[in-house]
Amino acid sequence: MGALQHHTSAGFELRFDPLGKSGQALCFPCDAHGKVDLNALSERARCDYLFARALIGRDFGRPAVGPSAG
């Protein structure tokens, strides 16, 4: 399964994996504690982030912090 990634230069990413077999994971740059700088995101990335947060438990699982993939 692929992931839609919104990149900036960060060493970590916050990843929201879909609960169903269909769907795409969403990844956002964050710090080591999972804090995403909303001001640094593009408008599209900010909307995607808020969308994923709103649908935790319904369409997405709890987000996980990990090393940045890119």
C-alpha positions in Angstrom: 0.0 0.0 0.0 1.4 3.4 -0.9 1.4 6.5 1.2 0.6 10.1 0.3 3.5 12.1 1.7 3.7 15.8 2.3 7.4 16.6 2.5 9.4 19.2 4.2 12.8 18.7 5.7 12.2 16.8 8.9 13.7 13.7 10.4 10.4 12.2 11.4 7.0 11.7 10.0 3.5 11.1 11.4 1.8 8.3 9.6 -1.9 7.6 9.5 -2.6 4.1 8.2 -6.0 3.3 6.7 -8.2 0.8 8.7 -9.5 -0.9 5.7 -7.6 -2.8 3.0 -8.4 0.0 0.5 -7.2 3.4 1.1 -3.9 5.2 1.3 -1.8 6.1 4.3 -1.2 9.7 4.9 2.3 11.0 6.2 3.3 14.4 7.5 6.6 15.8 8.7 6.8 16.1 12.4 9.2 16.3 15.3 10.3 13.3 17.4 7.2 13.7 19.6 4.7 13.7 16.7 4.0 17.4 16.6 3.2 18.6 13.1 3.9 22.3 12.3 0.6 23.2 10.6 2.1 26.6 9.5 4.8 24.8 7.5 2.3 22.6 5.6 0.7 23.6 2.3 -3.0 24.2 2.3 -3.6 20.8 0.7 -1.4 19.0 3.3 -3.0 20.9 6.1 -6.5 19.8 4.9 -5.3 16.2 4.5 -3.8 16.3 8.1 -7.0 17.6 9.6 -9.1 15.1 7.6 -7.0 12.2 8.8 -7.2 13.4 12.5 -10.9 13.7 12.3 -11.4 10.2 11.0 -9.1 8.3 13.5 -11.0 5.2 14.5 -13.3 5.4 11.5 -11.1 5.4 8.4 -7.6 5.7 9.9 -5.9 4.1 12.9 -4.0 6.0 15.5 -1.0 7.8 14.0 2.5 6.6 14.5 5.8 8.5 14.6 8.7 7.1 12.6 11.8 8.1 10.7 11.0 10.1 7.6 10.9 8.0 4.4 12.3 10.8 2.2 
